[in-house]
Structures are given as C-alpha cells and as structure tokens.
Amino acid sequence: MRAARVLTPVSNDTTNNMVQLVPGRSCGECSLCCKLLRIDTFNKPVGIWCTHCAPGRGGCTIYESRPTECRDFYCSWLTSPTLGPEWRPNKCKMFLRMEGNLLAVHVDPSDPMAWRREPFFRQLKEFAEKAVDRKQQIVVYVKNRVFVIFPNKEVDVGTMNPGDELVVKNVWGPRGSDWMAFIERGPVGRLGHRG
C-alpha cells in the first residue's frame, strides 16, 4: 500500500542561489512559463509567447544569456516532490509558484478551465484548507483574470493590472468565519487609464 502524500505548497526560496530540484525533473520540452509570465526585461505581457521562445522546438533561443528574472524562475513542479507527474506544466496547462504569501496558479489562457479539472481542483482546495491557517492565499491567474480559492468557495475578483493589489479579508457572517477578496486599483487604475 502506498503512503498518503502530504500536499503542501513550496517556496521559490533561492537563498544562496541554491534551488533543490526534484531528482529526475527538468524543464525538458516544457516552456509554458515563457508564455504565462510577464517578463519585464522584454516588456512581454502575460499570456503570449516570449519572442525568444521556440515552443516545442527547443524552448528558449537565448538560454545561455537569458535575463535574471528568467534564470531565477523555477516552477513548483521542478522543486516540490509532493506535486506528482500530473502537475507537469505542459501537460496540465498550468504551473504553480510561491509569490510572497500567495500560491499562484498560472493557467494557460488557451485552456482557462484547466485548474477546475480533477485531480487539480481537489488538490487546490486541499492547499486552500492548509493556507488559511498560514495566512496564505491560493490565487489563480488566467492571463489578467484573477480567482481566489478558499476552502468553502472560489471568488472571481476580475481583471488585475500592474499596480493593482489583491486584498483578502477574513470576515464574520451569520455562519461564522468566512473570506472575501477584491482588487484594490493602483494609482494608475484610479486615474482611469493604463500605459
């Protein structure tokens, strides 16, 4: 009988520039991060392929000289042995990474409901149960659209832009403790335009 796995989010702690990779795991043919993340160095927005990426044809074409923000990135599938093979980003169409107190789930906009499929949704709900006690949040990003996963519900907080802040609060209601989430617009958003 196989022992039950304890599912816990993992940090991208790169203290001393040492990152422990799960033995046998590498990016290989996966380059989903090159599509889903904003890359400030190249002014690349989320949800589109980096111009330096050749998806399915070797990945990063400037790998040896890639910018620090790319060089320092490791998705949780590479660093967390608790994430099984089903979490390989190019297979499940999403990747996880710690971003401060958030476990961020970046989802490929070509498959926006990937996070709701099993076994992923069940595991994300398990993460949400554990995150509450740690004052962490589980946040799903589908391009600029943001969802927060709580133990008892999922909240679509809408579109988030650079400079905006995600606010999550514990509130008391008729049934006891509950949570709310919303986006607080940054200074640019309050002026009504974005550059």
C-alpha positions in Angstrom: 0.0 0.0 0.0 1.3 3.4 -1.0 1.7 6.0 1.8 -0.6 9.1 1.5 1.2 12.2 0.3 1.1 15.4 2.3 0.3 18.2 -0.2 1.9 21.5 0.7 2.9 24.5 -1.4 6.7 25.1 -1.8 8.6 28.3 -1.7 10.8 29.6 -4.5 13.4 30.4 -1.8 16.6 31.0 -3.7 18.7 31.9 -0.7 22.4 31.4 -1.5 21.3 30.9 -5.1 20.7 27.2 -4.4 17.5 25.7 -5.5 16.8 22.0 -4.8 15.3 20.4 -7.9 13.3 17.1 -7.6 15.6 14.4 -8.9 14.8 13.4 -12.4 12.8 16.6 -13.2 13.8 19.3 -15.7 12.0 21.7 -18.0 12.7 19.4 -20.9 10.2 20.2 -23.7 8.2 22.5 -21.3 8.4 26.2 -21.8 4.9 27.3 -20.5 6.5 29.9 -18.2 7.7 31.7 -21.3 4.1 32.2 -22.2 2.3 32.7 -18.9 4.6 35.1 -17.0 5.2 38.8 -17.6 8.9 39.3 -18.5 9.7 42.9 -17.6 13.1 42.8 -19.3 11.4 42.3 -22.7 8.3 44.2 -21.9 6.4 41.0 -22.5 2.8 40.8 -21.2 1.2 37.7 -19.6 -0.4 35.1 -21.9 1.6 35.5 -25.0 4.8 33.6 -26.0 8.1 35.4 -25.5 9.7 36.3 -28.8 12.8 34.4 -27.7 10.9 31.1 -27.1 10.5 28.4 -29.7 7.8 26.2 -28.1 8.1 22.6 -29.0 11.3 23.3 -30.8 13.9 23.6 -28.0 12.4 26.4 -25.8 14.5 29.5 -25.1 16.6 30.5 -28.0 18.8 32.8 -25.7 19.0 30.3 -22.8 22.7 31.0 -22.1 22.1 34.8 -22.0 18.5 34.9 -20.7 17.7 37.7 -18.2 18.0 37.2 -14.4 14.2 37.1 -13.9 14.1 34.0 -16.2 17.3 32.5 -14.9 15.9 32.7 -11.3 12.5 31.2 -12.1 11.6 27.6 -11.0 8.0 26.4 -11.1 6.9 24.3 -8.1 6.7 21.1 -10.2 10.5 21.3 -10.5 11.1 22.0 -6.8 8.3 20.2 -5.0 8.3 16.4 -4.7 4.7 16.5 -3.4 3.5 17.5 -6.9 3.0 14.4 -8.9 3.7 13.9 -12.6 0.2 15.1 -13.5 1.3 18.6 -12.5 3.9 18.8 -15.3 3.1 22.3 -16.7 3.0 21.4 -20.4 0.7 18.5 -19.6 -1.8 20.1 -17.2 -1.6 23.6 -18.9 -0.7 25.5 -15.7 2.1 25.9 -13.2 2.3 26.7 -9.5 4.8 29.0 -7.8 5.0 30.8 -4.5 4.7 34.6 -4.8 5.1 36.1 -1.3 2.1 34.7 0.7 0.3 33.5 -2.4 0.4 30.2 -4.0 0.0 31.4 -7.6 -1.6 29.1 -10.2 -0.8 30.4 -13.6 -3.1 28.9 -16.2 -2.7 28.8 -20.0 -5.4 31.1 -21.4 -5.9 28.5 -24.3 -7.3 26.2 -21.6 -8.8 28.5 -19.0 -10.6 25.9 -17.0 -7.6 23.6 -16.5 -7.5 24.5 -12.8 -11.1 23.2 -12.3 -10.3 19.7 -13.7 -9.5 16.8 -11.4 -7.3 15.9 -9.7 -6.1 19.5 -9.8 -9.2 21.2 -8.4 -9.4 18.8 -5.4 -5.7 19.4 -4.6 -6.0 23.2 -4.9 -8.9 23.0 -2.4 -6.7 21.0 -0.1 -4.0 23.6 -0.4 -6.6 26.3 0.4 -7.6 24.4 3.6 -4.0 24.5 4.8 -3.3 28.0 3.5 -5.9 29.6 5.8 -4.0 28.7 8.9 -0.8 30.1 7.4 -2.5 33.3 6.3 -1.7 32.4 2.7 -4.0 32.5 -0.3 -4.4 30.3 -3.4 -4.7 32.6 -6.4 -5.5 31.5 -10.0 -4.3 33.7 -12.8 -5.8 33.2 -16.3 -4.0 36.0 -18.2 -5.0 39.1 -16.2 -8.2 37.5 -14.7 -7.9 36.5 -11.0 -9.7 33.9 -8.9 -9.1 33.3 -5.2 -9.7 29.7 -3.9 -10.9 29.5 -0.4 -11.8 26.2 1.4 -15.6 26.9 1.0 -15.7 28.8 -2.3 -13.9 30.4 -5.3 -14.1 34.1 -5.9 -13.7 35.7 -9.3 -12.2 39.1 -8.4 -12.0 40.2 -12.0 -9.1 41.7 -14.0 -5.9 42.7 -12.3 -3.4 45.1 -13.9 0.1 46.1 -12.9 -0.1 48.3 -9.8 -3.3 46.8 -8.6 -3.4 44.9 -5.3 -5.3 41.8 -4.3 -7.0 42.2 -0.9 -8.2 39.2 1.0 -10.0 39.6 4.3 -11.4 37.2 7.0 -14.9 38.3 7.9 -17.6 37.1 10.3 -21.0 36.4 9.0 -24.2 34.5 10.1 -22.4 31.2 9.6 -19.2 32.2 11.3 -15.8 32.9 9.7 -15.7 33.5 6.0 -13.5 35.3 3.5 -13.8 38.0 0.9 -11.4 39.0 -1.9 -11.3 42.0 -4.1 -8.9 44.1 -6.2 -7.8 47.5 -5.0 -6.9 49.6 -8.0 -3.4 51.1 -8.1 -2.8 54.8 -8.7 -2.9 54.3 -12.5 -6.2 52.4 -12.3 -7.7 55.2 -10.2 -6.8 57.7 -12.9 -8.8 55.7 -15.4 -6.0 54.6 -17.8 -3.0 52.3 -18.1 0.2 52.8 -20.0 
